[in-house]
């Protein structure tokens, strides 16, 4: 079930279902998160709220998703969630879509702070070091008050974050210089430029980081921007037909929309009149324009290129293809992989550990070694500011955001970070045959009637007229093209995976698999077996018909292969993946089709009943394989769920797509290898990001602590440590952004 919870002037969609109590999902923006420590703090607050069963907070998109039991209208529950977030020192906002880039002051504060730092370094001011101190104090208050205020508040709440480390470092460096100014006899050095430069570098790094994060997470906004704000609805008045321009929210199913050349199609629908070419690239990834004419479906958000179309609306709002894509991308960016959850737990306590390391550094050098106090102090400050929990926290979500955005604009929808690791382990790909390797439009190609052909086809057409199975529809369509009229049925029974039986004019007619009819006692004569064998060798599906227990003929049905089937399979095999085929057809038929697309006969699973598909996938996995299942129909849903990685064609049913890890919006088999490569490359980027983040901290912290100062005859000062900290986060995001420029 789905509900809408209203809070104040805002409305928030809440959806979920539970047979015993209502489970709902609520999503809102969280402003003020700086690092993985902030993410951990927000998640802890939300998990402590009564009724909450699951929480996911994303640092890149600034979104929090909470699942829990809701009583009443849910307003009080949502208000409680948001109150907990704000009690933790963050801002909670209701709204849809990607959170806007948070204001970090733009370029002005970093540039001015850098200028002040330059003056501190190179210009002798009137009043000497006192003037330097006053100027530094003004710079800290003006340019760094937000950082220090946020950091100190987080520290007081026992949830220190990146700003806590920077604030303590800046205050400590400034305090050291003040002490040196007041007590020159101590021999300490005045470094008023260091806290100023530290904040300048941090502010500059944050600005670059926010811009990079925004670039990595614009997939949802890009998709939403495809939908125009208004539509022209065809109305009928006393003076005839006229056009009324209305808001897209006012369009209803059944409305007729007029779309001119160069305009975006406002909603999903079917062409009523007109002919044109349509650019579907932003929705399906198909680069070539597609011709659209009467009775053909069009998708909202695609561009009408040439002619004028009148479109009958079939889906609006959340039911449209574009809205479903947006929902899938949003959900993908919120889902955390097991690896990310481990990293988040580590990063959540990172700031506290760094504070302990900084204190340990001070104690070591001051009391253990006995060096000058101001040197020990500077090294402790450098440890504070060089450590970067942001790099750890951003390693996975930025890569997932970029990958999901890249895929969405090319018709490949990834369902979260978990599928990336699954694709990395794949060793085998299993294709369903009907509707996946084939086009799903079977046609009758051959027939043999042992009775009067008109009677034969009338019986078959009557039995199959109401059939929902593709083979049944093919028989009914062929008979209709021959001018055969159907007669009413007295009773009908469908046996899944076998066939159908019905009473036609008092006669029991059975149509289905040869093995099923023989099991019932129907004898198939040699005159029928011969063409059956020949058709099977050609890869056609054979259907046998019987009157009572007497065979009355047979026919062959062929479902044309998709044009890119052979190429797609060859590409997967070159990637080192074994390719298998799963089919309910007779073994000879399935083998013939497999050989045509390059699948060895030994890798064909034939005569598989619908309920047995998941079992075969499980058997392959029990043999040590990591299996990707590619399917499209409702019968494929259990197998898609059972596989390591489920890949659903977008032309398939909602059930199949809901069970899959990857959805191909356009049923192009070439996109399968692209999807797997995208997942593998993205997972590689995540590993690179994490390795860099861990190596940076493992090397940077000892370097800042001065452990190698004697050997290197050099050490990091706090300002350079702050720059390194800022650039480490930016480098992780830029590495993820590189995915946008790769080919898969």
C-alpha positions as CSV (number, residue, x, y, z in Angstrom):
1,X,0.0,0.0,0.0
2,X,1.1,3.6,-0.5
3,X,0.3,6.6,1.7
4,X,1.2,10.3,1.8
5,X,2.2,11.9,5.1
6,X,1.8,15.7,5.3
7,X,4.0,17.7,7.7
8,X,3.3,21.4,7.8
9,X,3.3,22.8,4.3
10,X,5.2,19.9,2.9
11,X,4.1,16.5,1.8
12,X,6.1,13.3,1.9
13,X,5.5,10.0,0.1
14,X,5.4,7.0,2.5
15,X,5.1,3.6,1.0
16,X,5.3,0.0,2.3
17,X,3.4,-3.1,3.1
18,X,3.4,-5.6,5.9
19,X,0.7,-8.2,6.5
20,X,0.7,-7.7,10.3
21,X,1.6,-4.0,10.7
22,X,2.2,-1.3,8.2
23,X,5.8,-0.8,7.2
24,X,6.5,2.6,5.7
25,X,9.5,4.2,4.1
26,X,10.3,7.9,4.6
27,X,13.0,9.9,2.9
28,X,14.3,13.4,3.7
29,X,17.3,15.6,3.3
30,X,19.9,16.0,6.0
31,X,22.1,19.2,5.8
32,X,25.3,19.7,7.6
33,X,27.0,16.2,7.2
34,X,30.7,16.6,6.6
35,X,32.1,13.1,6.8
36,X,31.4,9.4,7.6
37,X,31.4,10.3,11.3
38,X,28.4,12.6,10.6
39,X,26.7,9.8,8.7
40,X,27.2,7.4,11.7
41,X,25.8,10.0,14.1
42,X,22.7,10.6,12.1
43,X,22.1,6.8,11.7
44,X,22.5,6.3,15.4
45,X,20.0,9.0,16.2
46,X,17.4,7.6,13.7
47,X,17.9,3.9,14.8
48,X,17.1,4.9,18.3
49,X,13.7,6.2,17.3
50,X,10.8,3.8,18.3
51,X,9.4,1.8,15.4
52,X,12.5,2.1,13.1
53,X,13.6,-1.1,11.6
54,X,16.2,0.1,9.0
55,X,18.1,3.3,8.3
56,X,20.4,4.3,5.4
57,X,22.1,7.7,5.2
58,X,24.0,8.8,2.1
59,X,26.8,11.4,2.4
60,X,26.9,12.2,-1.3
61,X,23.1,12.8,-1.9
62,X,22.5,14.1,1.7
63,X,19.5,11.8,1.9
64,X,18.2,9.8,4.8
65,X,15.9,6.8,4.2
66,X,14.1,5.3,7.2
67,X,11.9,2.1,7.2
68,X,9.7,1.4,10.2
69,X,6.2,0.8,11.6
70,X,3.8,3.8,11.4
71,X,0.8,4.3,13.5
72,X,-2.0,6.6,12.5
73,X,-1.2,9.1,9.7
74,X,2.5,8.9,10.4
75,X,2.9,12.7,10.9
76,X,4.1,12.3,14.5
77,X,6.5,9.6,13.6
78,X,8.1,11.6,10.8
79,X,8.3,14.7,13.0
80,X,10.0,12.6,15.7
81,X,12.6,11.4,13.2
82,X,13.4,14.9,12.0
83,X,13.6,16.2,15.6
84,X,16.2,13.5,16.4
85,X,18.3,14.6,13.4
86,X,18.1,18.2,14.4
87,X,18.9,17.3,18.1
88,X,22.1,15.8,16.8
89,X,23.1,19.2,15.3
90,X,22.0,18.7,11.7
91,X,19.2,20.2,9.6
92,X,16.3,18.0,8.4
93,X,14.3,19.0,5.3
94,X,11.4,17.4,3.6
95,X,11.5,17.3,-0.2
96,X,12.1,15.2,-3.2
97,X,15.2,14.7,-5.3
98,X,18.8,15.4,-4.8
99,X,19.8,17.8,-2.1
100,X,21.2,21.0,-3.5
101,X,24.9,21.7,-3.0
102,X,25.4,23.1,0.4
103,X,26.9,26.6,0.6
104,X,30.5,26.5,1.6
105,X,31.0,30.2,0.7
106,X,32.1,29.7,-2.9
107,X,35.5,30.9,-4.0
108,X,35.6,34.2,-2.1
109,X,36.5,33.0,1.4
110,X,39.2,30.6,0.2
111,X,40.7,33.3,-2.0
112,X,40.6,36.0,0.6
113,X,41.9,33.6,3.3
114,X,44.8,32.6,1.0
115,X,45.5,36.3,0.4
116,X,45.6,37.0,4.1
117,X,47.9,33.9,4.6
118,X,50.2,35.4,1.9
119,X,50.3,38.7,3.8
120,X,51.1,36.8,6.9
121,X,54.0,35.1,5.2
122,X,55.6,37.8,3.2
123,X,54.6,41.3,4.4
124,X,55.8,43.1,7.5
125,X,52.8,44.9,9.0
126,X,52.8,48.0,11.3
127,X,52.8,46.8,14.8
128,X,54.8,43.7,14.1
129,X,53.4,40.3,15.3
130,X,50.6,42.0,17.2
131,X,49.1,43.2,13.9
132,X,49.7,39.7,12.5
133,X,47.7,38.2,15.3
134,X,44.9,40.7,15.0
135,X,44.7,40.0,11.2
136,X,44.8,36.2,11.8
137,X,42.0,36.5,14.5
138,X,39.8,38.5,12.1
139,X,40.4,35.9,9.3
140,X,39.5,33.0,11.6
141,X,36.4,34.6,12.9
142,X,35.2,35.7,9.4
143,X,36.3,32.8,7.3
144,X,36.4,29.9,9.8
145,X,33.6,30.6,12.3
146,X,31.2,28.1,10.6
147,X,33.9,25.3,10.6
148,X,34.9,25.9,14.1
149,X,31.4,26.3,15.4
150,X,30.2,23.1,13.8
151,X,33.3,21.2,14.9
152,X,33.1,22.3,18.5
153,X,29.4,21.6,18.7
154,X,30.0,18.1,17.3
155,X,32.7,17.5,19.9
156,X,30.5,18.6,22.7
157,X,27.8,16.1,21.5
158,X,30.4,13.4,21.6
159,X,30.2,12.9,17.9
160,X,33.4,14.5,16.6
161,X,33.6,15.0,12.8
162,X,36.1,16.3,10.3
163,X,35.3,19.9,11.4
164,X,36.1,19.0,15.0
165,X,39.6,18.0,14.0
166,X,40.1,21.1,11.9
167,X,38.7,23.4,14.5
168,X,40.9,22.0,17.3
169,X,43.9,22.2,15.0
170,X,43.2,25.8,14.0
171,X,42.5,26.9,17.6
172,X,45.6,25.1,18.9
173,X,47.9,26.6,16.2
174,X,46.5,30.1,16.9
175,X,46.8,29.5,20.6
176,X,50.4,28.4,20.3
177,X,51.2,31.6,18.4
178,X,49.4,33.8,21.0
179,X,51.4,32.1,23.8
180,X,54.6,32.7,21.8
181,X,53.7,36.4,21.4
182,X,52.9,36.9,25.1
183,X,55.9,34.9,26.4
184,X,58.8,35.5,23.9
185,X,61.2,34.2,26.5
186,X,60.0,30.7,26.0
187,X,61.5,30.6,22.5
188,X,58.4,29.4,20.8
189,X,57.7,30.5,17.2
190,X,54.8,32.6,16.1
191,X,52.9,30.9,13.2
192,X,49.8,33.1,12.8
193,X,49.8,32.2,9.1
194,X,49.3,28.5,9.8
195,X,45.8,28.5,11.2
196,X,44.7,31.0,8.5
197,X,46.2,28.9,5.7
198,X,44.8,25.7,7.3
199,X,41.2,27.2,7.1
200,X,41.9,28.6,3.7
201,X,42.9,25.2,2.3
202,X,40.0,23.4,4.1
203,X,37.4,25.9,2.7
204,X,38.9,25.6,-0.8
205,X,38.9,21.8,-0.5
206,X,35.3,21.8,0.7
207,X,34.2,24.0,-2.2
208,X,35.9,21.7,-4.7
209,X,34.5,18.7,-2.9
210,X,30.9,20.0,-3.0
211,X,31.1,20.7,-6.7
212,X,32.6,17.3,-7.3
213,X,29.9,15.6,-5.2
214,X,27.2,17.5,-7.1
215,X,28.7,16.4,-10.4
216,X,28.7,12.8,-9.2
217,X,25.1,12.8,-8.0
218,X,23.1,14.6,-10.7
219,X,21.6,11.5,-12.3
220,X,18.2,12.0,-10.7
221,X,18.0,15.7,-11.6
222,X,19.1,14.9,-15.1
223,X,16.3,12.3,-15.5
224,X,13.7,14.6,-13.8
225,X,14.6,17.5,-16.1
226,X,13.6,15.4,-19.1
227,X,9.9,15.8,-18.3
228,X,8.4,19.1,-19.6
229,X,6.5,21.3,-17.1
230,X,3.4,21.7,-19.4
231,X,1.5,19.8,-22.1
232,X,-1.0,20.7,-24.8
233,X,-4.2,18.7,-24.3
234,X,-6.6,18.3,-27.2
235,X,-10.0,19.5,-26.1
236,X,-13.4,19.6,-27.9
237,X,-15.8,22.5,-27.6
238,X,-18.7,24.0,-29.4
239,X,-16.5,25.4,-32.2
240,X,-14.6,22.1,-32.6
241,X,-11.2,21.0,-31.5
242,X,-8.8,23.3,-29.7
243,X,-5.6,23.0,-27.7
244,X,-5.3,23.9,-24.0
245,X,-1.8,24.2,-22.4
246,X,-1.9,22.8,-18.9
247,X,0.5,21.9,-16.1
248,X,1.8,18.3,-16.5
249,X,0.2,17.6,-13.1
250,X,-3.2,18.2,-14.6
251,X,-2.8,15.6,-17.4
252,X,-4.9,12.5,-16.9
253,X,-4.8,9.0,-18.4
254,X,-6.8,9.0,-21.6
255,X,-6.0,12.6,-22.5
256,X,-4.8,13.3,-26.0
257,X,-1.6,15.4,-26.2
258,X,-0.3,17.3,-29.2
259,X,3.5,17.3,-29.5
260,X,5.3,19.3,-32.2
261,X,8.7,18.8,-33.7
262,X,11.5,19.6,-31.3
263,X,9.4,19.2,-28.2
264,X,9.7,16.6,-25.5
265,X,6.8,14.1,-25.2
266,X,5.1,15.0,-21.9
267,X,3.9,11.6,-20.8
268,X,3.9,7.9,-21.7
269,X,1.3,7.0,-24.3
270,X,0.4,5.6,-27.7
271,X,0.5,7.5,-30.9
272,X,-3.1,8.2,-32.1
273,X,-2.2,10.0,-35.2
274,X,0.8,11.4,-37.0
275,X,4.2,10.0,-37.9
276,X,7.6,11.2,-36.7
277,X,11.1,10.2,-35.5
278,X,11.7,10.2,-31.8
279,X,15.0,10.5,-29.9
280,X,14.9,8.0,-27.0
281,X,18.6,8.2,-26.1
282,X,18.3,9.8,-22.7
283,X,15.8,7.1,-21.6
284,X,16.8,4.0,-23.4
285,X,20.4,4.6,-24.4
286,X,19.5,4.1,-28.1
287,X,21.5,6.6,-30.1
288,X,19.5,6.3,-33.4
289,X,16.1,8.0,-33.7
290,X,13.1,5.6,-33.8
291,X,10.2,6.0,-36.2
292,X,6.8,6.4,-34.4
293,X,3.4,6.1,-36.0
294,X,-0.2,5.2,-35.1
295,X,-0.6,2.5,-32.4
296,X,3.1,2.7,-31.4
297,X,4.1,3.4,-27.8
298,X,6.1,6.5,-26.8
299,X,7.8,7.4,-23.6
300,X,7.5,10.6,-21.6
301,X,10.7,12.7,-21.7
302,X,11.8,11.5,-25.2
303,X,12.1,14.2,-28.0
304,X,9.9,14.4,-31.0
305,X,12.2,15.3,-33.8
306,X,10.4,15.8,-37.1
307,X,6.6,15.5,-37.4
308,X,3.5,16.3,-35.3
309,X,2.2,13.6,-33.1
310,X,-1.1,13.2,-31.2
311,X,-0.5,10.9,-28.2
312,X,-3.1,9.2,-26.1
313,X,-1.8,9.2,-22.5
314,X,-1.5,5.7,-20.8
315,X,0.6,6.4,-17.7
316,X,1.3,9.5,-15.6
317,X,3.1,10.4,-12.4
318,X,4.7,7.6,-10.5
319,X,3.5,5.0,-13.1
320,X,5.5,6.5,-15.9
321,X,8.7,4.9,-17.2
322,X,10.7,8.0,-16.4
323,X,9.4,8.1,-12.8
324,X,10.1,4.5,-12.3
325,X,13.7,5.1,-13.6
326,X,14.1,8.0,-11.2
327,X,12.8,5.8,-8.3
328,X,15.2,3.0,-9.2
329,X,18.2,5.3,-9.5
330,X,17.3,7.0,-6.2
331,X,16.9,3.6,-4.5
332,X,20.2,2.4,-5.9
333,X,22.1,5.4,-4.5
334,X,20.7,4.8,-1.0
335,X,21.4,1.0,-0.9
336,X,24.6,0.2,0.9
337,X,26.8,-2.7,0.1
338,X,28.2,-4.8,2.9
339,X,31.6,-3.3,2.2
340,X,30.3,0.2,2.6
341,X,28.6,-0.6,5.9
342,X,31.9,-1.9,7.3
343,X,33.7,1.2,6.1
344,X,31.0,3.4,7.6
345,X,31.4,1.7,11.0
346,X,35.2,2.2,10.8
347,X,34.9,5.8,9.7
348,X,32.2,6.5,12.3
349,X,34.8,6.3,15.1
350,X,37.7,7.7,13.0
351,X,37.6,11.2,14.5
352,X,37.7,10.0,18.0
353,X,40.7,7.8,17.2
354,X,42.5,10.7,15.6
355,X,42.0,12.8,18.7
356,X,43.6,10.0,20.7
357,X,46.5,9.8,18.3
358,X,47.0,13.5,18.4
359,X,47.1,13.5,22.2
360,X,49.5,10.5,22.0
361,X,51.7,12.4,19.6
362,X,51.9,15.4,22.0
363,X,52.7,13.1,25.0
364,X,55.3,11.1,23.1
365,X,57.3,14.1,21.9
366,X,56.9,16.3,24.9
367,X,57.5,13.7,27.7
368,X,58.9,10.7,25.9
369,X,61.5,12.3,23.8
370,X,61.7,15.8,25.4
371,X,61.8,18.0,22.3
372,X,60.8,21.7,22.2
373,X,57.2,22.0,23.4
374,X,56.2,24.1,20.4
375,X,57.5,21.4,18.0
376,X,55.6,18.7,19.8
377,X,52.5,21.0,19.7
378,X,52.7,21.6,16.0
379,X,53.1,17.9,15.3
380,X,50.0,17.1,17.4
381,X,48.1,19.7,15.4
382,X,49.3,18.3,12.1
383,X,48.0,14.9,13.1
384,X,44.6,16.4,13.9
385,X,44.2,18.1,10.5
386,X,45.8,15.6,8.1
387,X,43.5,12.7,9.0
388,X,40.6,12.5,6.6
389,X,37.5,10.5,7.5
390,X,35.8,12.1,4.4
391,X,37.9,10.1,2.0
392,X,36.7,6.9,3.6
393,X,33.1,7.9,3.7
394,X,33.0,9.1,0.1
395,X,34.9,6.1,-1.4
396,X,31.8,4.0,-2.1
397,X,28.8,6.4,-2.5
398,X,30.5,8.6,-5.0
399,X,31.4,5.7,-7.2
400,X,27.8,4.2,-6.9
401,X,26.3,7.6,-7.7
402,X,28.4,8.2,-10.8
403,X,27.8,4.6,-12.1
404,X,24.1,4.7,-11.5
405,X,23.9,8.1,-13.3
406,X,26.0,6.9,-16.2
407,X,23.9,3.7,-16.6
408,X,20.6,5.5,-16.3
409,X,21.3,7.8,-19.2
410,X,22.1,4.7,-21.3
411,X,19.2,2.5,-20.3
412,X,21.1,0.5,-17.6
413,X,19.6,0.7,-14.2
414,X,21.7,-0.6,-11.3
415,X,20.0,-1.5,-8.0
416,X,22.6,-0.3,-5.5
417,X,26.1,-1.1,-4.5
418,X,25.6,-4.7,-3.7
419,X,25.2,-5.7,-7.4
420,X,28.7,-4.3,-8.1
421,X,30.4,-6.9,-5.9
422,X,28.2,-9.6,-7.4
423,X,29.2,-8.8,-10.9
424,X,32.9,-8.9,-9.9
425,X,32.5,-12.6,-9.0
426,X,30.5,-13.8,-12.0
427,X,31.8,-16.9,-13.9
428,X,28.6,-17.9,-15.8
429,X,25.7,-16.3,-17.5
430,X,22.4,-18.1,-18.1
431,X,19.9,-16.8,-20.7
432,X,16.3,-17.6,-20.7
433,X,15.3,-18.4,-24.3
434,X,11.8,-17.1,-25.0
435,X,11.6,-13.3,-25.0
436,X,15.2,-13.0,-24.0
437,X,17.4,-14.6,-26.7
438,X,14.3,-14.5,-29.0
439,X,12.1,-11.5,-29.7
440,X,9.1,-12.9,-27.9
441,X,6.8,-12.7,-31.0
442,X,6.4,-16.4,-32.1
443,X,4.8,-17.1,-35.5
444,X,3.4,-20.3,-37.0
445,X,5.7,-21.5,-39.8
446,X,4.6,-25.1,-40.6
447,X,1.6,-27.4,-40.0
448,X,0.4,-30.9,-40.6
449,X,-3.3,-31.7,-40.2
450,X,-4.6,-35.3,-40.2
451,X,-8.2,-34.1,-40.4
452,X,-10.0,-31.4,-42.4
453,X,-7.7,-28.3,-42.2
454,X,-10.6,-25.9,-41.6
455,X,-11.8,-28.0,-38.7
456,X,-8.3,-28.5,-37.4
457,X,-7.6,-24.8,-37.3
458,X,-11.1,-23.9,-35.9
459,X,-10.6,-26.3,-33.0
460,X,-7.1,-25.0,-32.3
461,X,-8.1,-21.3,-32.7
462,X,-11.1,-21.8,-30.4
463,X,-9.0,-23.4,-27.7
464,X,-6.2,-20.8,-27.9
465,X,-8.4,-17.7,-28.5
466,X,-8.3,-16.7,-24.9
467,X,-4.8,-18.0,-24.2
468,X,-2.3,-15.7,-22.6
469,X,0.7,-17.8,-23.5
470,X,2.8,-16.5,-26.5
471,X,2.5,-19.8,-28.4
472,X,-1.3,-19.8,-27.9
473,X,-1.5,-16.2,-29.2
474,X,0.6,-17.2,-32.2
475,X,-1.8,-20.0,-33.1
476,X,-4.9,-17.8,-32.7
477,X,-3.3,-15.0,-34.7
478,X,-2.4,-17.4,-37.6
479,X,-5.9,-18.9,-37.7
480,X,-7.5,-15.4,-37.7
481,X,-5.3,-14.5,-40.7
482,X,-6.7,-17.5,-42.5
483,X,-10.3,-16.3,-41.9
484,X,-11.1,-19.0,-39.3
485,X,-13.9,-18.2,-36.9
486,X,-13.8,-19.5,-33.4
487,X,-16.6,-21.2,-31.4
488,X,-17.5,-20.8,-27.7
489,X,-15.8,-23.1,-25.2
490,X,-17.7,-25.1,-22.6
491,X,-14.6,-25.5,-20.4
492,X,-10.9,-25.0,-20.5
493,X,-7.9,-26.1,-18.4
494,X,-4.4,-24.8,-18.6
495,X,-1.6,-27.0,-17.4
496,X,1.5,-24.7,-16.9
497,X,4.5,-25.8,-19.0
498,X,2.5,-28.6,-20.7
499,X,-0.5,-27.3,-22.7
500,X,-4.2,-26.6,-22.7
501,X,-7.4,-28.7,-23.0
502,X,-11.0,-27.6,-23.6
503,X,-14.4,-28.8,-24.8
504,X,-15.2,-27.6,-28.3
505,X,-18.7,-28.4,-29.5
506,X,-18.7,-31.3,-27.0
507,X,-15.3,-32.6,-28.2
508,X,-12.3,-32.7,-25.9
509,X,-9.3,-31.0,-27.7
510,X,-5.8,-31.0,-26.2
511,X,-2.9,-28.9,-27.5
512,X,0.6,-29.0,-26.1
513,X,3.9,-30.7,-25.7
514,X,4.3,-34.1,-27.4
515,X,5.6,-35.7,-24.1
516,X,2.5,-34.4,-22.2
517,X,0.1,-35.9,-24.7
518,X,1.9,-39.2,-24.8
519,X,1.8,-39.3,-21.1
520,X,-2.0,-38.9,-21.2
521,X,-2.2,-41.9,-23.7
522,X,-2.2,-40.1,-27.0
523,X,-0.4,-42.1,-29.7
524,X,1.6,-40.0,-32.1
525,X,1.9,-41.8,-35.5
526,X,5.0,-42.0,-37.5
527,X,3.6,-39.6,-40.1
528,X,3.6,-36.9,-37.5
529,X,6.9,-37.9,-35.8
530,X,8.9,-37.3,-39.0
531,X,8.0,-33.6,-39.5
532,X,8.3,-33.1,-35.7
533,X,11.9,-34.3,-35.8
534,X,12.7,-32.1,-38.8
535,X,11.2,-29.0,-37.3
536,X,12.9,-29.6,-34.0
537,X,16.3,-29.9,-35.7
538,X,15.6,-26.4,-37.2
539,X,15.1,-25.0,-33.8
540,X,11.4,-24.6,-34.0
541,X,8.9,-25.2,-31.2
542,X,6.5,-28.1,-32.0
543,X,2.9,-28.3,-30.8
544,X,0.8,-31.4,-31.1
545,X,-3.0,-31.5,-31.1
546,X,-5.3,-34.4,-30.2
547,X,-9.1,-35.1,-30.2
548,X,-9.7,-37.1,-27.1
549,X,-6.8,-39.6,-27.3
550,X,-6.3,-39.4,-31.1
551,X,-3.6,-37.2,-32.7
552,X,-5.1,-34.9,-35.2
553,X,-1.9,-33.0,-36.3
554,X,1.0,-30.8,-35.3
555,X,2.4,-27.5,-36.1
556,X,5.7,-25.6,-35.8
557,X,6.2,-22.2,-34.2
558,X,9.3,-20.1,-34.5
559,X,10.2,-17.2,-32.3
560,X,12.9,-15.1,-34.3
561,X,16.2,-14.6,-32.5
562,X,17.1,-11.1,-31.5
563,X,19.5,-9.7,-34.1
564,X,22.2,-9.0,-31.6
565,X,22.0,-12.3,-29.7
566,X,25.1,-14.0,-31.3
567,X,27.2,-10.9,-31.0
568,X,26.2,-10.3,-27.3
569,X,27.0,-13.9,-26.4
570,X,30.4,-13.8,-28.2
571,X,31.3,-10.7,-26.3
572,X,30.4,-12.3,-22.9
573,X,32.5,-15.4,-23.9
574,X,35.5,-13.1,-24.7
575,X,35.1,-11.7,-21.2
576,X,35.8,-15.1,-19.8
577,X,32.2,-15.9,-18.9
578,X,30.6,-19.3,-19.7
579,X,27.2,-18.8,-21.4
580,X,24.3,-21.3,-20.9
581,X,20.7,-21.3,-22.1
582,X,17.6,-22.3,-20.2
583,X,14.5,-23.4,-22.1
584,X,11.3,-25.3,-21.7
585,X,11.5,-26.5,-25.3
586,X,12.4,-30.0,-26.4
587,X,16.1,-30.7,-26.1
588,X,16.6,-30.9,-29.9
589,X,14.8,-27.5,-30.4
590,X,16.7,-25.8,-27.6
591,X,20.1,-27.2,-28.8
592,X,19.5,-26.0,-32.4
593,X,18.7,-22.5,-31.2
594,X,21.7,-22.5,-28.9
595,X,24.1,-23.5,-31.6
596,X,22.8,-20.7,-33.8
597,X,23.9,-18.1,-31.2
598,X,27.2,-19.8,-30.3
599,X,26.2,-21.7,-27.1
600,X,27.6,-25.3,-26.9
601,X,25.0,-28.1,-26.7
602,X,26.6,-29.2,-23.4
603,X,25.6,-25.8,-21.9
604,X,21.9,-26.1,-22.7
605,X,19.2,-26.8,-20.0
606,X,16.1,-27.9,-22.0
607,X,12.6,-29.1,-21.1
608,X,12.7,-27.1,-17.9
609,X,9.4,-26.4,-16.3
610,X,8.8,-22.8,-15.1
611,X,9.0,-23.8,-11.4
612,X,12.3,-25.6,-12.1
613,X,14.3,-22.6,-13.4
614,X,15.3,-21.4,-10.0
615,X,16.3,-24.9,-9.0
616,X,18.7,-25.2,-12.0
617,X,20.3,-21.9,-11.1
618,X,20.8,-23.0,-7.5
619,X,22.3,-26.3,-8.8
620,X,24.8,-24.4,-10.9
621,X,25.7,-22.2,-7.9
622,X,26.1,-25.2,-5.7
623,X,28.8,-26.4,-8.1
624,X,30.9,-23.3,-7.4
625,X,29.7,-21.0,-10.1
626,X,28.6,-17.4,-9.6
627,X,25.7,-17.1,-12.0
628,X,24.1,-14.2,-13.7
629,X,20.5,-14.9,-14.9
630,X,19.1,-13.0,-17.8
631,X,15.3,-13.1,-18.2
632,X,12.2,-11.1,-18.9
633,X,9.0,-13.0,-17.9
634,X,7.1,-13.6,-14.8
635,X,8.3,-17.2,-14.9
636,X,11.9,-15.9,-14.7
637,X,11.4,-14.0,-11.4
638,X,12.3,-16.8,-9.0
639,X,15.4,-17.6,-11.1
640,X,16.4,-13.9,-11.2
641,X,16.2,-13.8,-7.4
642,X,18.1,-17.1,-7.0
643,X,21.0,-16.1,-9.2
644,X,24.1,-14.2,-7.9
645,X,23.2,-11.4,-10.3
646,X,19.7,-11.0,-11.8
647,X,19.5,-9.1,-15.1
648,X,16.0,-8.2,-16.4
649,X,15.1,-6.8,-19.8
650,X,13.0,-3.7,-19.5
651,X,10.4,-5.1,-21.9
652,X,9.5,-7.7,-19.3
653,X,7.1,-7.7,-16.4
654,X,7.3,-5.6,-13.3
655,X,7.7,-8.8,-11.2
656,X,10.8,-9.8,-13.2
657,X,12.3,-6.3,-12.9
658,X,11.6,-6.2,-9.2
659,X,13.5,-9.5,-8.7
660,X,16.5,-8.3,-10.7
661,X,19.7,-6.5,-9.6
662,X,20.1,-4.8,-13.0
663,X,17.4,-3.7,-15.4
664,X,18.0,-3.0,-19.0
665,X,15.4,-0.3,-20.1
666,X,15.8,-1.2,-23.7
667,X,15.9,-5.0,-24.5
668,X,19.3,-4.9,-26.2
669,X,21.4,-7.9,-25.3
670,X,24.6,-5.9,-26.1
671,X,23.9,-3.9,-22.9
672,X,24.4,-7.0,-20.8
673,X,28.2,-6.9,-21.3
674,X,28.1,-3.1,-20.8
675,X,26.2,-3.6,-17.5
676,X,28.6,-6.2,-16.2
677,X,31.7,-4.1,-17.2
678,X,30.1,-1.0,-15.6
679,X,29.6,-3.0,-12.3
680,X,33.1,-4.4,-12.4
681,X,34.8,-1.2,-13.2
682,X,32.9,0.7,-10.6
683,X,33.8,-1.9,-8.0
684,X,37.4,-1.5,-9.0
685,X,37.0,2.3,-8.5
686,X,35.7,1.6,-5.0
687,X,38.6,-0.6,-4.2
688,X,41.0,2.1,-5.5
689,X,39.3,4.8,-3.4
690,X,39.4,2.7,-0.3
691,X,43.0,1.7,-0.8
692,X,43.9,5.4,-1.4
693,X,42.0,6.5,1.7
694,X,43.6,3.9,4.0
695,X,47.1,4.3,2.6
696,X,46.8,8.1,2.8
697,X,45.8,8.0,6.4
698,X,48.3,5.2,7.3
699,X,51.2,7.2,5.8
700,X,49.9,10.7,6.4
701,X,49.4,10.4,10.2
702,X,52.9,9.1,11.0
703,X,54.4,11.7,8.7
704,X,52.5,14.5,10.4
705,X,53.4,13.0,13.8
706,X,57.1,13.6,12.9
707,X,58.1,9.9,13.0
708,X,60.2,10.3,9.8
709,X,61.3,13.9,10.5
710,X,64.9,12.9,11.3
711,X,65.3,10.6,8.3
712,X,63.7,13.0,5.9
713,X,65.0,16.2,7.4
714,X,61.5,17.6,6.8
715,X,58.1,17.5,8.4
716,X,54.6,18.6,7.6
717,X,53.3,21.9,9.1
718,X,49.6,22.1,10.0
719,X,48.7,24.2,6.9
720,X,50.2,21.8,4.4
721,X,48.6,18.9,6.4
722,X,45.2,20.7,6.0
723,X,45.8,21.0,2.2
724,X,46.6,17.3,2.0
725,X,43.5,16.5,3.9
726,X,41.3,18.5,1.6
727,X,42.9,17.2,-1.6
728,X,42.6,13.6,-0.4
729,X,38.8,13.9,-0.4
730,X,38.7,15.7,-3.7
731,X,40.9,13.0,-5.3
732,X,38.5,10.2,-4.2
733,X,35.6,12.0,-5.8
734,X,37.5,12.9,-9.0
735,X,38.6,9.2,-9.3
736,X,34.9,8.3,-9.2
737,X,34.0,11.0,-11.7
738,X,36.4,9.4,-14.1
739,X,33.8,6.7,-14.6
740,X,31.7,9.2,-16.6
741,X,34.3,9.2,-19.4
742,X,34.9,5.5,-19.8
743,X,33.4,3.2,-22.3
744,X,31.8,-0.1,-21.3
